Amino acid sequence: MNITEKSDVYSYGVVLLEILSGRSAVEPQIGDGLHIVEWVKKKMGSFEPAVTVLDSKLRGMPDQMVQEMLQTLGIAMFCVNSSPAERPTMKEVVALLMEVKSPPEEWGKTSQPLIKQSSNQS
């Protein structure tokens, strides 16, 4: 196999999946020993909500952040497409990720703020 930009994009997608799910690329003791890409595809192909792919520690975050993680999950799955020709370029991945991120002032509009302000600040 040759190392190409498309294989780098695949690897980047695997890293995103590891971060979002809190799992290693291959965990033989959990998930029938499936590679993370196959595990996520299996989960998403079932009737379970996509949020079940996320690390349970991330699910309690504000709604806006969970939505951003789910959008990032979609980008990760785009990166690990089985057809290299169908994968985005890294430039496209960066553009997609930039579109996902909302500014911190938007976070509190759908949920509680991440950091409570101290009442004795001036």
C-alpha angles and dihedrals in degrees: 000000000000123000108239137162088262091055089049089052089051091051090049089052090052090052090050090051091050091051095046096044099036089229134120120247089257123019108176094187095053132047097015091291092288121160109253092251091055091043092054092045089051092049093047092047091056125075092261117115115257089244089074088072090063121093107267088235089063098048094077093060121111114290093250092056093047089052090051090051091051090050088050088050088057090051090049090053089049088054094052096049108148090233111070090204089060094052119100124243117253088252089058091046091054091049091050092049091049089055091053098055115090121196116261091249088067094056097078094051093081102025145006118304116264094232122036113223115240112242092224096060116113 
